[in-house]
Amino acid sequence: MNKICKFFLKLFGILLVANAALFAVFWFDLDGKLLFNVVEPFLKKHYDNMERKDTLKAPYEIDKFPKYDYNS
């Protein structure tokens, strides 16, 4: 076999393996499982521990133009 034929066979094999891997990700919903089991708990932990302004302690005032002060 010449070099061009070997190159195309190798390329076809790589594409076949990549296609099989992507099909396995689709078939077993591996991307959704990764998001649900890894990414979502990490984001929940991160955002639940953020410091926030306590909106229940803010006085209730009705103004024409409300003042949003988040740095206090």
C-alpha positions in Angstrom: 0.0 0.0 0.0 1.2 3.5 -0.6 1.4 6.2 1.9 -1.8 8.0 0.9 -3.9 4.9 1.3 -2.4 4.2 4.8 -3.1 7.8 5.7 -6.7 7.6 4.7 -7.2 4.3 6.5 -5.7 5.8 9.7 -7.9 8.9 9.3 -11.0 6.7 8.8 -10.1 4.7 11.9 -9.7 7.8 14.0 -13.0 9.2 12.7 -14.7 5.9 13.4 -13.5 5.8 17.0 -14.5 9.4 17.5 -17.9 8.7 16.1 -18.3 5.7 18.4 -17.2 7.7 21.4 -19.7 10.6 20.6 -22.5 8.0 20.1 -21.7 6.5 23.5 -21.9 9.9 25.1 -25.3 10.4 23.4 -26.7 6.9 24.1 -25.9 6.9 27.8 -26.5 10.6 28.3 -23.1 11.0 29.8 -23.0 14.8 29.3 -26.3 15.2 31.3 -25.0 12.9 34.0 -21.8 14.9 34.3 -23.7 18.1 34.6 -26.1 16.7 37.2 -23.5 14.9 39.3 -20.5 17.1 39.1 -21.2 20.6 37.8 -24.5 21.3 39.5 -23.4 20.4 43.0 -20.2 22.5 42.5 -22.3 25.5 41.4 -24.8 25.0 44.2 -22.0 24.9 46.8 -20.4 28.0 45.3 -23.4 30.2 45.0 -25.1 29.1 48.3 -22.0 30.2 50.2 -21.9 33.7 48.7 -22.5 36.6 51.0 -25.6 38.5 50.2 -27.4 41.6 51.5 -30.3 40.7 53.8 -33.2 42.2 52.0 -35.5 41.6 55.0 -33.7 44.2 57.1 -34.0 46.9 54.5 -36.6 49.6 55.2 -39.6 49.7 52.9 -39.7 53.0 51.1 -41.7 53.9 48.1 -39.7 56.4 46.0 -40.1 57.6 42.5 -36.5 56.4 41.8 -35.4 53.6 44.1 -31.8 53.6 45.4 -30.0 50.3 45.0 -27.1 50.1 47.3 -25.5 46.7 47.3 -22.2 47.7 48.9 -23.5 48.4 52.4 
